[in-house]
């Protein structure tokens, strides 16, 4: 008798450590380009961009850091807040 082990969420995207596979491939290719840029021209900008992208694309429970930052900007800056004021003696109907 064979035993099969399935993940809890079959619709979840494939992850490798803290990144989705697509993000991990982008980071890996970006690191290759950054290493060549540092070795040939001494330019650190591609390495800084790759590290920034790597940090912003970390996924924890299907939410990345950049998603969290965008939610915070949308909540505090770009969307209108709606408040309803009631007297404390009124009952909910």
PDB file with one MODEL, atoms N, CA, C and O in Angstrom:
MODEL        1
ATOM      1  N   UNK A   1       0.842  -1.182   0.000  1.00  0.00           N
ATOM      2  CA  UNK A   1       0.000   0.000   0.000  1.00  0.00           C
ATOM      3  C   UNK A   1       0.886   1.244   0.000  1.00  0.00           C
ATOM      4  O   UNK A   1       1.777   1.381   0.839  1.00  0.00           O
ATOM      5  N   UNK A   2       0.635   2.145  -0.945  1.00  0.00           N
ATOM      6  CA  UNK A   2       1.420   3.365  -1.051  1.00  0.00           C
ATOM      7  C   UNK A   2       0.732   4.492  -0.303  1.00  0.00           C
ATOM      8  O   UNK A   2      -0.496   4.574  -0.272  1.00  0.00           O
ATOM      9  N   UNK A   3       1.533   5.358   0.298  1.00  0.00           N
ATOM     10  CA  UNK A   3       1.014   6.522   0.997  1.00  0.00           C
ATOM     11  C   UNK A   3       1.431   7.771   0.225  1.00  0.00           C
ATOM     12  O   UNK A   3       2.609   7.975  -0.066  1.00  0.00           O
ATOM     13  N   UNK A   4       0.448   8.593  -0.096  1.00  0.00           N
ATOM     14  CA  UNK A   4       0.706   9.829  -0.819  1.00  0.00           C
ATOM     15  C   UNK A   4       0.540  11.000   0.145  1.00  0.00           C
ATOM     16  O   UNK A   4      -0.380  11.023   0.963  1.00  0.00           O
ATOM     17  N   UNK A   5       1.436  11.958   0.035  1.00  0.00           N
ATOM     18  CA  UNK A   5       1.383  13.148   0.882  1.00  0.00           C
ATOM     19  C   UNK A   5       1.041  14.341  -0.004  1.00  0.00           C
ATOM     20  O   UNK A   5       1.769  14.658  -0.944  1.00  0.00           O
ATOM     21  N   UNK A   6      -0.062  14.991   0.302  1.00  0.00           N
ATOM     22  CA  UNK A   6      -0.495  16.145  -0.465  1.00  0.00           C
ATOM     23  C   UNK A   6      -0.368  17.404   0.394  1.00  0.00           C
ATOM     24  O   UNK A   6      -0.500  17.341   1.616  1.00  0.00           O
ATOM     25  N   UNK A   7      -0.110  18.552  -0.251  1.00  0.00           N
ATOM     26  CA  UNK A   7      -0.102  19.802   0.527  1.00  0.00           C
ATOM     27  C   UNK A   7      -1.506  20.146   1.002  1.00  0.00           C
ATOM     28  O   UNK A   7      -2.494  19.648   0.463  1.00  0.00           O
ATOM     29  N   UNK A   8      -1.584  20.990   2.001  1.00  0.00           N
ATOM     30  CA  UNK A   8      -2.885  21.370   2.554  1.00  0.00           C
ATOM     31  C   UNK A   8      -3.733  22.149   1.555  1.00  0.00           C
ATOM     32  O   UNK A   8      -4.941  21.934   1.461  1.00  0.00           O
ATOM     33  N   UNK A   9      -3.110  23.044   0.817  1.00  0.00           N
ATOM     34  CA  UNK A   9      -3.831  23.874  -0.130  1.00  0.00           C
ATOM     35  C   UNK A   9      -3.343  23.547  -1.534  1.00  0.00           C
ATOM     36  O   UNK A   9      -2.238  23.936  -1.912  1.00  0.00           O
ATOM     37  N   UNK A  10      -4.154  22.837  -2.307  1.00  0.00           N
ATOM     38  CA  UNK A  10      -3.733  22.418  -3.638  1.00  0.00           C
ATOM     39  C   UNK A  10      -3.716  23.560  -4.641  1.00  0.00           C
ATOM     40  O   UNK A  10      -3.089  23.439  -5.693  1.00  0.00           O
ATOM     41  N   UNK A  11      -4.388  24.664  -4.341  1.00  0.00           N
ATOM     42  CA  UNK A  11      -4.413  25.802  -5.257  1.00  0.00           C
ATOM     43  C   UNK A  11      -3.323  26.825  -4.949  1.00  0.00           C
ATOM     44  O   UNK A  11      -3.212  27.829  -5.653  1.00  0.00           O
ATOM     45  N   UNK A  12      -2.527  26.596  -3.927  1.00  0.00           N
ATOM     46  CA  UNK A  12      -1.463  27.531  -3.571  1.00  0.00           C
ATOM     47  C   UNK A  12      -0.351  27.463  -4.613  1.00  0.00           C
ATOM     48  O   UNK A  12      -0.108  26.413  -5.206  1.00  0.00           O
ATOM     49  N   UNK A  13       0.312  28.575  -4.825  1.00  0.00           N
ATOM     50  CA  UNK A  13       1.412  28.607  -5.784  1.00  0.00           C
ATOM     51  C   UNK A  13       2.635  27.916  -5.190  1.00  0.00           C
ATOM     52  O   UNK A  13       2.813  27.867  -3.973  1.00  0.00           O
ATOM     53  N   UNK A  14       3.465  27.387  -6.071  1.00  0.00           N
ATOM     54  CA  UNK A  14       4.677  26.702  -5.634  1.00  0.00           C
ATOM     55  C   UNK A  14       5.654  27.717  -5.061  1.00  0.00           C
ATOM     56  O   UNK A  14       5.846  28.796  -5.621  1.00  0.00           O
ATOM     57  N   UNK A  15       6.271  27.358  -3.936  1.00  0.00           N
ATOM     58  CA  UNK A  15       7.202  28.271  -3.276  1.00  0.00           C
ATOM     59  C   UNK A  15       8.530  27.576  -3.042  1.00  0.00           C
ATOM     60  O   UNK A  15       8.579  26.362  -2.843  1.00  0.00           O
ATOM     61  N   UNK A  16       9.586  28.337  -3.065  1.00  0.00           N
ATOM     62  CA  UNK A  16      10.911  27.862  -2.718  1.00  0.00           C
ATOM     63  C   UNK A  16      11.436  28.812  -1.657  1.00  0.00           C
ATOM     64  O   UNK A  16      11.713  29.978  -1.938  1.00  0.00           O
ATOM     65  N   UNK A  17      11.569  28.316  -0.449  1.00  0.00           N
ATOM     66  CA  UNK A  17      11.884  29.093   0.737  1.00  0.00           C
ATOM     67  C   UNK A  17      10.829  30.169   0.946  1.00  0.00           C
ATOM     68  O   UNK A  17       9.679  29.830   1.227  1.00  0.00           O
ATOM     69  N   UNK A  18      11.161  31.435   0.824  1.00  0.00           N
ATOM     70  CA  UNK A  18      10.190  32.500   1.085  1.00  0.00           C
ATOM     71  C   UNK A  18       9.663  33.168  -0.179  1.00  0.00           C
ATOM     72  O   UNK A  18       8.933  34.155  -0.090  1.00  0.00           O
ATOM     73  N   UNK A  19      10.016  32.653  -1.348  1.00  0.00           N
ATOM     74  CA  UNK A  19       9.638  33.279  -2.605  1.00  0.00           C
ATOM     75  C   UNK A  19       8.852  32.304  -3.464  1.00  0.00           C
ATOM     76  O   UNK A  19       8.996  31.089  -3.333  1.00  0.00           O
ATOM     77  N   UNK A  20       8.017  32.848  -4.347  1.00  0.00           N
ATOM     78  CA  UNK A  20       7.382  31.994  -5.353  1.00  0.00           C
ATOM     79  C   UNK A  20       8.463  31.594  -6.353  1.00  0.00           C
ATOM     80  O   UNK A  20       9.511  32.237  -6.426  1.00  0.00           O
ATOM     81  N   UNK A  21       8.219  30.555  -7.108  1.00  0.00           N
ATOM     82  CA  UNK A  21       9.246  30.074  -8.047  1.00  0.00           C
ATOM     83  C   UNK A  21       9.584  31.114  -9.102  1.00  0.00           C
ATOM     84  O   UNK A  21      10.737  31.227  -9.519  1.00  0.00           O
ATOM     85  N   UNK A  22       8.586  31.873  -9.537  1.00  0.00           N
ATOM     86  CA  UNK A  22       8.851  32.922 -10.537  1.00  0.00           C
ATOM     87  C   UNK A  22       9.765  33.995  -9.953  1.00  0.00           C
ATOM     88  O   UNK A  22      10.720  34.418 -10.605  1.00  0.00           O
ATOM     89  N   UNK A  23       9.479  34.437  -8.724  1.00  0.00           N
ATOM     90  CA  UNK A  23      10.325  35.440  -8.077  1.00  0.00           C
ATOM     91  C   UNK A  23      11.728  34.899  -7.832  1.00  0.00           C
ATOM     92  O   UNK A  23      12.713  35.619  -7.996  1.00  0.00           O
ATOM     93  N   UNK A  24      11.817  33.634  -7.439  1.00  0.00           N
ATOM     94  CA  UNK A  24      13.127  33.038  -7.201  1.00  0.00           C
ATOM     95  C   UNK A  24      13.952  32.987  -8.483  1.00  0.00           C
ATOM     96  O   UNK A  24      15.154  33.252  -8.458  1.00  0.00           O
ATOM     97  N   UNK A  25      13.311  32.647  -9.611  1.00  0.00           N
ATOM     98  CA  UNK A  25      14.022  32.627 -10.896  1.00  0.00           C
ATOM     99  C   UNK A  25      14.482  34.026 -11.286  1.00  0.00           C
ATOM    100  O   UNK A  25      15.597  34.191 -11.781  1.00  0.00           O
ATOM    101  N   UNK A  26      13.639  35.042 -11.070  1.00  0.00           N
ATOM    102  CA  UNK A  26      14.021  36.429 -11.377  1.00  0.00           C
ATOM    103  C   UNK A  26      15.191  36.862 -10.514  1.00  0.00           C
ATOM    104  O   UNK A  26      16.122  37.499 -11.005  1.00  0.00           O
ATOM    105  N   UNK A  27      15.154  36.522  -9.229  1.00  0.00           N
ATOM    106  CA  UNK A  27      16.246  36.886  -8.323  1.00  0.00           C
ATOM    107  C   UNK A  27      17.541  36.189  -8.743  1.00  0.00           C
ATOM    108  O   UNK A  27      18.603  36.810  -8.755  1.00  0.00           O
ATOM    109  N   UNK A  28      17.458  34.908  -9.085  1.00  0.00           N
ATOM    110  CA  UNK A  28      18.642  34.163  -9.500  1.00  0.00           C
ATOM    111  C   UNK A  28      19.257  34.757 -10.760  1.00  0.00           C
ATOM    112  O   UNK A  28      20.469  34.966 -10.817  1.00  0.00           O
ATOM    113  N   UNK A  29      18.432  35.032 -11.776  1.00  0.00           N
ATOM    114  CA  UNK A  29      18.962  35.632 -13.007  1.00  0.00           C
ATOM    115  C   UNK A  29      19.484  37.043 -12.751  1.00  0.00           C
ATOM    116  O   UNK A  29      20.499  37.440 -13.323  1.00  0.00           O
ATOM    117  N   UNK A  30      18.804  37.794 -11.904  1.00  0.00           N
ATOM    118  CA  UNK A  30      19.279  39.138 -11.553  1.00  0.00           C
ATOM    119  C   UNK A  30      20.617  39.095 -10.836  1.00  0.00           C
ATOM    120  O   UNK A  30      21.474  39.948 -11.065  1.00  0.00           O
ATOM    121  N   UNK A  31      20.801  38.100  -9.963  1.00  0.00           N
ATOM    122  CA  UNK A  31      22.091  37.960  -9.282  1.00  0.00           C
ATOM    123  C   UNK A  31      23.209  37.625 -10.260  1.00  0.00           C
ATOM    124  O   UNK A  31      24.331  38.111 -10.111  1.00  0.00           O
ATOM    125  N   UNK A  32      22.910  36.794 -11.267  1.00  0.00           N
ATOM    126  CA  UNK A  32      23.918  36.516 -12.289  1.00  0.00           C
ATOM    127  C   UNK A  32      24.327  37.782 -13.031  1.00  0.00           C
ATOM    128  O   UNK A  32      25.514  38.035 -13.235  1.00  0.00           O
ATOM    129  N   UNK A  33      23.345  38.570 -13.429  1.00  0.00           N
ATOM    130  CA  UNK A  33      23.633  39.834 -14.119  1.00  0.00           C
ATOM    131  C   UNK A  33      24.399  40.779 -13.193  1.00  0.00           C
ATOM    132  O   UNK A  33      25.335  41.449 -13.629  1.00  0.00           O
ATOM    133  N   UNK A  34      24.007  40.836 -11.925  1.00  0.00           N
ATOM    134  CA  UNK A  34      24.672  41.733 -10.970  1.00  0.00           C
ATOM    135  C   UNK A  34      26.120  41.323 -10.743  1.00  0.00           C
ATOM    136  O   UNK A  34      26.999  42.180 -10.644  1.00  0.00           O
ATOM    137  N   UNK A  35      26.377  40.021 -10.661  1.00  0.00           N
ATOM    138  CA  UNK A  35      27.760  39.561 -10.471  1.00  0.00           C
ATOM    139  C   UNK A  35      28.614  39.937 -11.673  1.00  0.00           C
ATOM    140  O   UNK A  35      29.743  40.397 -11.507  1.00  0.00           O
ATOM    141  N   UNK A  36      28.093  39.748 -12.881  1.00  0.00           N
ATOM    142  CA  UNK A  36      28.839  40.142 -14.073  1.00  0.00           C
ATOM    143  C   UNK A  36      29.035  41.654 -14.137  1.00  0.00           C
ATOM    144  O   UNK A  36      30.095  42.118 -14.557  1.00  0.00           O
ATOM    145  N   UNK A  37      28.031  42.428 -13.727  1.00  0.00           N
ATOM    146  CA  UNK A  37      28.157  43.888 -13.745  1.00  0.00           C
ATOM    147  C   UNK A  37      29.210  44.359 -12.757  1.00  0.00           C
ATOM    148  O   UNK A  37      29.973  45.279 -13.054  1.00  0.00           O
ATOM    149  N   UNK A  38      29.260  43.741 -11.590  1.00  0.00           N
ATOM    150  CA  UNK A  38      30.277  44.117 -10.603  1.00  0.00           C
ATOM    151  C   UNK A  38      31.660  43.693 -11.073  1.00  0.00           C
ATOM    152  O   UNK A  38      32.626  44.438 -10.913  1.00  0.00           O
ATOM    153  N   UNK A  39      31.761  42.501 -11.653  1.00  0.00           N
ATOM    154  CA  UNK A  39      33.065  41.991 -12.089  1.00  0.00           C
ATOM    155  C   UNK A  39      33.615  42.765 -13.283  1.00  0.00           C
ATOM    156  O   UNK A  39      34.816  43.028 -13.344  1.00  0.00           O
ATOM    157  N   UNK A  40      32.765  43.130 -14.220  1.00  0.00           N
ATOM    158  CA  UNK A  40      33.241  43.781 -15.442  1.00  0.00           C
ATOM    159  C   UNK A  40      33.326  45.301 -15.324  1.00  0.00           C
ATOM    160  O   UNK A  40      34.286  45.904 -15.805  1.00  0.00           O
ATOM    161  N   UNK A  41      32.337  45.924 -14.692  1.00  0.00           N
ATOM    162  CA  UNK A  41      32.279  47.384 -14.681  1.00  0.00           C
ATOM    163  C   UNK A  41      32.375  47.977 -13.281  1.00  0.00           C
ATOM    164  O   UNK A  41      32.526  49.190 -13.139  1.00  0.00           O
ATOM    165  N   UNK A  42      32.292  47.166 -12.270  1.00  0.00           N
ATOM    166  CA  UNK A  42      32.347  47.684 -10.905  1.00  0.00           C
ATOM    167  C   UNK A  42      31.098  48.446 -10.500  1.00  0.00           C
ATOM    168  O   UNK A  42      31.154  49.292  -9.607  1.00  0.00           O
ATOM    169  N   UNK A  43      29.973  48.161 -11.139  1.00  0.00           N
ATOM    170  CA  UNK A  43      28.717  48.858 -10.874  1.00  0.00           C
ATOM    171  C   UNK A  43      27.907  48.047  -9.861  1.00  0.00           C
ATOM    172  O   UNK A  43      27.672  46.857 -10.070  1.00  0.00           O
ATOM    173  N   UNK A  44      27.481  48.678  -8.773  1.00  0.00           N
ATOM    174  CA  UNK A  44      26.729  47.994  -7.731  1.00  0.00           C
ATOM    175  C   UNK A  44      25.214  48.199  -7.834  1.00  0.00           C
ATOM    176  O   UNK A  44      24.458  47.594  -7.074  1.00  0.00           O
ATOM    177  N   UNK A  45      24.773  49.034  -8.755  1.00  0.00           N
ATOM    178  CA  UNK A  45      23.341  49.323  -8.873  1.00  0.00           C
ATOM    179  C   UNK A  45      22.497  48.078  -9.174  1.00  0.00           C
ATOM    180  O   UNK A  45      21.442  47.912  -8.562  1.00  0.00           O
ATOM    181  N   UNK A  46      22.921  47.193 -10.097  1.00  0.00           N
ATOM    182  CA  UNK A  46      22.097  45.991 -10.326  1.00  0.00           C
ATOM    183  C   UNK A  46      22.001  45.093  -9.092  1.00  0.00           C
ATOM    184  O   UNK A  46      20.951  44.500  -8.841  1.00  0.00           O
ATOM    185  N   UNK A  47      23.072  44.988  -8.329  1.00  0.00           N
ATOM    186  CA  UNK A  47      23.037  44.176  -7.110  1.00  0.00           C
ATOM    187  C   UNK A  47      22.075  44.779  -6.094  1.00  0.00           C
ATOM    188  O   UNK A  47      21.331  44.049  -5.439  1.00  0.00           O
ATOM    189  N   UNK A  48      22.082  46.084  -5.958  1.00  0.00           N
ATOM    190  CA  UNK A  48      21.166  46.745  -5.022  1.00  0.00           C
ATOM    191  C   UNK A  48      19.714  46.549  -5.470  1.00  0.00           C
ATOM    192  O   UNK A  48      18.833  46.323  -4.640  1.00  0.00           O
ATOM    193  N   UNK A  49      19.469  46.634  -6.773  1.00  0.00           N
ATOM    194  CA  UNK A  49      18.108  46.433  -7.288  1.00  0.00           C
ATOM    195  C   UNK A  49      17.639  45.000  -7.042  1.00  0.00           C
ATOM    196  O   UNK A  49      16.482  44.782  -6.684  1.00  0.00           O
ATOM    197  N   UNK A  50      18.520  44.028  -7.230  1.00  0.00           N
ATOM    198  CA  UNK A  50      18.153  42.625  -7.008  1.00  0.00           C
ATOM    199  C   UNK A  50      17.864  42.377  -5.534  1.00  0.00           C
ATOM    200  O   UNK A  50      16.892  41.696  -5.208  1.00  0.00           O
ATOM    201  N   UNK A  51      18.684  42.915  -4.639  1.00  0.00           N
ATOM    202  CA  UNK A  51      18.442  42.733  -3.214  1.00  0.00           C
ATOM    203  C   UNK A  51      17.137  43.408  -2.774  1.00  0.00           C
ATOM    204  O   UNK A  51      16.413  42.878  -1.931  1.00  0.00           O
ATOM    205  N   UNK A  52      16.843  44.576  -3.349  1.00  0.00           N
ATOM    206  CA  UNK A  52      15.598  45.256  -3.025  1.00  0.00           C
ATOM    207  C   UNK A  52      14.405  44.437  -3.526  1.00  0.00           C
ATOM    208  O   UNK A  52      13.418  44.275  -2.809  1.00  0.00           O
ATOM    209  N   UNK A  53      14.497  43.925  -4.744  1.00  0.00           N
ATOM    210  CA  UNK A  53      13.419  43.095  -5.281  1.00  0.00           C
ATOM    211  C   UNK A  53      13.256  41.822  -4.443  1.00  0.00           C
ATOM    212  O   UNK A  53      12.135  41.385  -4.186  1.00  0.00           O
ATOM    213  N   UNK A  54      14.368  41.235  -4.023  1.00  0.00           N
ATOM    214  CA  UNK A  54      14.307  40.042  -3.188  1.00  0.00           C
ATOM    215  C   UNK A  54      13.613  40.302  -1.872  1.00  0.00           C
ATOM    216  O   UNK A  54      12.822  39.474  -1.419  1.00  0.00           O
ATOM    217  N   UNK A  55      13.888  41.429  -1.249  1.00  0.00           N
ATOM    218  CA  UNK A  55      13.233  41.775   0.012  1.00  0.00           C
ATOM    219  C   UNK A  55      11.746  42.045  -0.184  1.00  0.00           C
ATOM    220  O   UNK A  55      10.920  41.585   0.603  1.00  0.00           O
ATOM    221  N   UNK A  56      11.406  42.791  -1.236  1.00  0.00           N
ATOM    222  CA  UNK A  56      10.012  43.172  -1.462  1.00  0.00           C
ATOM    223  C   UNK A  56       9.151  42.004  -1.942  1.00  0.00           C
ATOM    224  O   UNK A  56       7.925  42.064  -1.842  1.00  0.00           O
ATOM    225  N   UNK A  57       9.772  40.948  -2.460  1.00  0.00           N
ATOM    226  CA  UNK A  57       8.989  39.825  -2.971  1.00  0.00           C
ATOM    227  C   UNK A  57       8.916  38.655  -1.993  1.00  0.00           C
ATOM    228  O   UNK A  57       8.418  37.591  -2.361  1.00  0.00           O
ATOM    229  N   UNK A  58       9.391  38.814  -0.770  1.00  0.00           N
ATOM    230  CA  UNK A  58       9.265  37.756   0.238  1.00  0.00           C
ATOM    231  C   UNK A  58       7.787  37.525   0.503  1.00  0.00           C
ATOM    232  O   UNK A  58       7.041  38.471   0.754  1.00  0.00           O
ATOM    233  N   UNK A  59       7.363  36.268   0.447  1.00  0.00           N
ATOM    234  CA  UNK A  59       5.954  35.920   0.643  1.00  0.00           C
ATOM    235  C   UNK A  59       5.782  35.152   1.936  1.00  0.00           C
ATOM    236  O   UNK A  59       6.447  34.145   2.178  1.00  0.00           O
ATOM    237  N   UNK A  60       4.871  35.650   2.765  1.00  0.00           N
ATOM    238  CA  UNK A  60       4.491  34.963   3.992  1.00  0.00           C
ATOM    239  C   UNK A  60       2.975  34.848   3.970  1.00  0.00           C
ATOM    240  O   UNK A  60       2.277  35.862   3.943  1.00  0.00           O
ATOM    241  N   UNK A  61       2.468  33.646   3.980  1.00  0.00           N
ATOM    242  CA  UNK A  61       1.031  33.364   3.919  1.00  0.00           C
ATOM    243  C   UNK A  61       0.372  34.057   2.724  1.00  0.00           C
ATOM    244  O   UNK A  61      -0.640  34.741   2.874  1.00  0.00           O
ATOM    245  N   UNK A  62       0.944  33.876   1.561  1.00  0.00           N
ATOM    246  CA  UNK A  62       0.419  34.386   0.291  1.00  0.00           C
ATOM    247  C   UNK A  62       0.347  35.905   0.201  1.00  0.00           C
ATOM    248  O   UNK A  62      -0.354  36.426  -0.667  1.00  0.00           O
ATOM    249  N   UNK A  63       1.037  36.622   1.055  1.00  0.00           N
ATOM    250  CA  UNK A  63       1.108  38.077   0.971  1.00  0.00           C
ATOM    251  C   UNK A  63       2.569  38.482   0.973  1.00  0.00           C
ATOM    252  O   UNK A  63       3.323  38.108   1.872  1.00  0.00           O
ATOM    253  N   UNK A  64       2.966  39.241  -0.026  1.00  0.00           N
ATOM    254  CA  UNK A  64       4.352  39.684  -0.086  1.00  0.00           C
ATOM    255  C   UNK A  64       4.514  41.022   0.635  1.00  0.00           C
ATOM    256  O   UNK A  64       3.533  41.676   0.985  1.00  0.00           O
ATOM    257  N   UNK A  65       5.747  41.407   0.845  1.00  0.00           N
ATOM    258  CA  UNK A  65       6.033  42.673   1.521  1.00  0.00           C
ATOM    259  C   UNK A  65       5.510  43.839   0.690  1.00  0.00           C
ATOM    260  O   UNK A  65       4.955  44.790   1.241  1.00  0.00           O
ATOM    261  N   UNK A  66       5.679  43.779  -0.619  1.00  0.00           N
ATOM    262  CA  UNK A  66       5.202  44.878  -1.468  1.00  0.00           C
ATOM    263  C   UNK A  66       3.672  44.954  -1.442  1.00  0.00           C
ATOM    264  O   UNK A  66       3.114  46.050  -1.497  1.00  0.00           O
ATOM    265  N   UNK A  67       2.981  43.802  -1.359  1.00  0.00           N
ATOM    266  CA  UNK A  67       1.518  43.828  -1.225  1.00  0.00           C
ATOM    267  C   UNK A  67       1.109  44.529   0.067  1.00  0.00           C
ATOM    268  O   UNK A  67       0.180  45.337   0.072  1.00  0.00           O
ATOM    269  N   UNK A  68       1.801  44.220   1.161  1.00  0.00           N
ATOM    270  CA  UNK A  68       1.497  44.853   2.438  1.00  0.00           C
ATOM    271  C   UNK A  68       1.720  46.356   2.376  1.00  0.00           C
ATOM    272  O   UNK A  68       0.906  47.123   2.891  1.00  0.00           O
ATOM    273  N   UNK A  69       2.817  46.790   1.749  1.00  0.00           N
ATOM    274  CA  UNK A  69       3.101  48.225   1.619  1.00  0.00           C
ATOM    275  C   UNK A  69       2.023  48.901   0.777  1.00  0.00           C
ATOM    276  O   UNK A  69       1.568  49.993   1.114  1.00  0.00           O
ATOM    277  N   UNK A  70       1.612  48.260  -0.316  1.00  0.00           N
ATOM    278  CA  UNK A  70       0.566  48.837  -1.161  1.00  0.00           C
ATOM    279  C   UNK A  70      -0.774  48.905  -0.431  1.00  0.00           C
ATOM    280  O   UNK A  70      -1.510  49.879  -0.592  1.00  0.00           O
ATOM    281  N   UNK A  71      -1.105  47.880   0.375  1.00  0.00           N
ATOM    282  CA  UNK A  71      -2.330  47.933   1.171  1.00  0.00           C
ATOM    283  C   UNK A  71      -2.272  49.093   2.167  1.00  0.00           C
ATOM    284  O   UNK A  71      -3.263  49.799   2.354  1.00  0.00           O
ATOM    285  N   UNK A  72      -1.125  49.289   2.801  1.00  0.00           N
ATOM    286  CA  UNK A  72      -0.987  50.372   3.774  1.00  0.00           C
ATOM    287  C   UNK A  72      -1.111  51.735   3.102  1.00  0.00           C
ATOM    288  O   UNK A  72      -1.778  52.623   3.634  1.00  0.00           O
ATOM    289  N   UNK A  73      -0.479  51.916   1.944  1.00  0.00           N
ATOM    290  CA  UNK A  73      -0.578  53.190   1.218  1.00  0.00           C
ATOM    291  C   UNK A  73      -2.024  53.439   0.802  1.00  0.00           C
ATOM    292  O   UNK A  73      -2.529  54.554   0.931  1.00  0.00           O
ATOM    293  N   UNK A  74      -2.689  52.395   0.302  1.00  0.00           N
ATOM    294  CA  UNK A  74      -4.081  52.541  -0.117  1.00  0.00           C
ATOM    295  C   UNK A  74      -4.969  52.904   1.071  1.00  0.00           C
ATOM    296  O   UNK A  74      -5.867  53.737   0.946  1.00  0.00           O
ATOM    297  N   UNK A  75      -4.720  52.284   2.217  1.00  0.00           N
ATOM    298  CA  UNK A  75      -5.567  52.541   3.381  1.00  0.00           C
ATOM    299  C   UNK A  75      -5.332  53.925   3.973  1.00  0.00           C
ATOM    300  O   UNK A  75      -6.291  54.629   4.287  1.00  0.00           O
ATOM    301  N   UNK A  76      -4.077  54.325   4.129  1.00  0.00           N
ATOM    302  CA  UNK A  76      -3.765  55.569   4.824  1.00  0.00           C
ATOM    303  C   UNK A  76      -3.693  56.799   3.920  1.00  0.00           C
ATOM    304  O   UNK A  76      -3.896  57.915   4.397  1.00  0.00           O
ATOM    305  N   UNK A  77      -3.412  56.623   2.637  1.00  0.00           N
ATOM    306  CA  UNK A  77      -3.155  57.788   1.790  1.00  0.00           C
ATOM    307  C   UNK A  77      -4.174  57.937   0.664  1.00  0.00           C
ATOM    308  O   UNK A  77      -4.793  58.992   0.533  1.00  0.00           O
ATOM    309  N   UNK A  78      -4.356  56.908  -0.143  1.00  0.00           N
ATOM    310  CA  UNK A  78      -5.088  57.112  -1.389  1.00  0.00           C
ATOM    311  C   UNK A  78      -6.581  56.836  -1.329  1.00  0.00           C
ATOM    312  O   UNK A  78      -7.302  57.267  -2.229  1.00  0.00           O
ATOM    313  N   UNK A  79      -7.079  56.145  -0.324  1.00  0.00           N
ATOM    314  CA  UNK A  79      -8.522  55.887  -0.298  1.00  0.00           C
ATOM    315  C   UNK A  79      -9.186  56.706   0.800  1.00  0.00           C
ATOM    316  O   UNK A  79      -8.586  57.008   1.832  1.00  0.00           O
ATOM    317  N   UNK A  80     -10.428  57.053   0.547  1.00  0.00           N
ATOM    318  CA  UNK A  80     -11.178  57.858   1.491  1.00  0.00           C
ATOM    319  C   UNK A  80     -11.663  56.962   2.625  1.00  0.00           C
ATOM    320  O   UNK A  80     -12.163  55.862   2.393  1.00  0.00           O
ATOM    321  N   UNK A  81     -11.511  57.443   3.837  1.00  0.00           N
ATOM    322  CA  UNK A  81     -12.004  56.715   5.000  1.00  0.00           C
ATOM    323  C   UNK A  81     -13.440  57.131   5.267  1.00  0.00           C
ATOM    324  O   UNK A  81     -13.791  58.295   5.079  1.00  0.00           O
ATOM    325  N   UNK A  82     -14.262  56.208   5.697  1.00  0.00           N
ATOM    326  CA  UNK A  82     -15.670  56.465   5.944  1.00  0.00           C
ATOM    327  C   UNK A  82     -15.971  56.126   7.404  1.00  0.00           C
ATOM    328  O   UNK A  82     -15.796  54.985   7.833  1.00  0.00           O
ATOM    329  N   UNK A  83     -16.414  57.105   8.144  1.00  0.00           N
ATOM    330  CA  UNK A  83     -16.718  56.930   9.554  1.00  0.00           C
ATOM    331  C   UNK A  83     -18.196  57.216   9.794  1.00  0.00           C
ATOM    332  O   UNK A  83     -18.762  58.136   9.203  1.00  0.00           O
ATOM    333  N   UNK A  84     -18.808  56.435  10.652  1.00  0.00           N
ATOM    334  CA  UNK A  84     -20.192  56.640  11.045  1.00  0.00           C
ATOM    335  C   UNK A  84     -20.203  56.949  12.528  1.00  0.00           C
ATOM    336  O   UNK A  84     -19.730  56.154  13.340  1.00  0.00           O
ATOM    337  N   UNK A  85     -20.749  58.114  12.883  1.00  0.00           N
ATOM    338  CA  UNK A  85     -20.808  58.512  14.285  1.00  0.00           C
ATOM    339  C   UNK A  85     -22.213  58.298  14.799  1.00  0.00           C
ATOM    340  O   UNK A  85     -23.178  58.665  14.129  1.00  0.00           O
ATOM    341  N   UNK A  86     -22.349  57.705  15.985  1.00  0.00           N
ATOM    342  CA  UNK A  86     -23.641  57.496  16.622  1.00  0.00           C
ATOM    343  C   UNK A  86     -23.545  57.923  18.074  1.00  0.00           C
ATOM    344  O   UNK A  86     -22.468  57.952  18.669  1.00  0.00           O
ATOM    345  N   UNK A  87     -24.680  58.246  18.617  1.00  0.00           N
ATOM    346  CA  UNK A  87     -24.721  58.516  20.051  1.00  0.00           C
ATOM    347  C   UNK A  87     -24.620  57.195  20.787  1.00  0.00           C
ATOM    348  O   UNK A  87     -25.072  56.164  20.288  1.00  0.00           O
ATOM    349  N   UNK A  88     -24.036  57.220  21.956  1.00  0.00           N
ATOM    350  CA  UNK A  88     -23.834  55.986  22.700  1.00  0.00           C
ATOM    351  C   UNK A  88     -25.135  55.405  23.249  1.00  0.00           C
ATOM    352  O   UNK A  88     -25.190  54.221  23.579  1.00  0.00           O
ATOM    353  N   UNK A  89     -26.190  56.231  23.352  1.00  0.00           N
ATOM    354  CA  UNK A  89     -27.441  55.728  23.907  1.00  0.00           C
ATOM    355  C   UNK A  89     -28.343  55.077  22.847  1.00  0.00           C
ATOM    356  O   UNK A  89     -29.349  54.463  23.201  1.00  0.00           O
ATOM    357  N   UNK A  90     -28.003  55.200  21.555  1.00  0.00           N
ATOM    358  CA  UNK A  90     -28.790  54.574  20.502  1.00  0.00           C
ATOM    359  C   UNK A  90     -28.479  53.090  20.452  1.00  0.00           C
ATOM    360  O   UNK A  90     -27.333  52.672  20.618  1.00  0.00           O
ATOM    361  N   UNK A  91     -29.528  52.293  20.217  1.00  0.00           N
ATOM    362  CA  UNK A  91     -29.333  50.865  20.083  1.00  0.00           C
ATOM    363  C   UNK A  91     -29.173  50.524  18.602  1.00  0.00           C
ATOM    364  O   UNK A  91     -29.704  51.207  17.726  1.00  0.00           O
ATOM    365  N   UNK A  92     -28.434  49.456  18.351  1.00  0.00           N
ATOM    366  CA  UNK A  92     -28.290  48.993  16.967  1.00  0.00           C
ATOM    367  C   UNK A  92     -29.623  48.425  16.498  1.00  0.00           C
ATOM    368  O   UNK A  92     -30.283  47.681  17.223  1.00  0.00           O
ATOM    369  N   UNK A  93     -30.009  48.782  15.286  1.00  0.00           N
ATOM    370  CA  UNK A  93     -31.262  48.263  14.753  1.00  0.00           C
ATOM    371  C   UNK A  93     -31.014  47.360  13.600  1.00  0.00           C
ATOM    372  O   UNK A  93     -31.960  46.827  13.020  1.00  0.00           O
TER     373      UNK A  93
ENDMDL
END
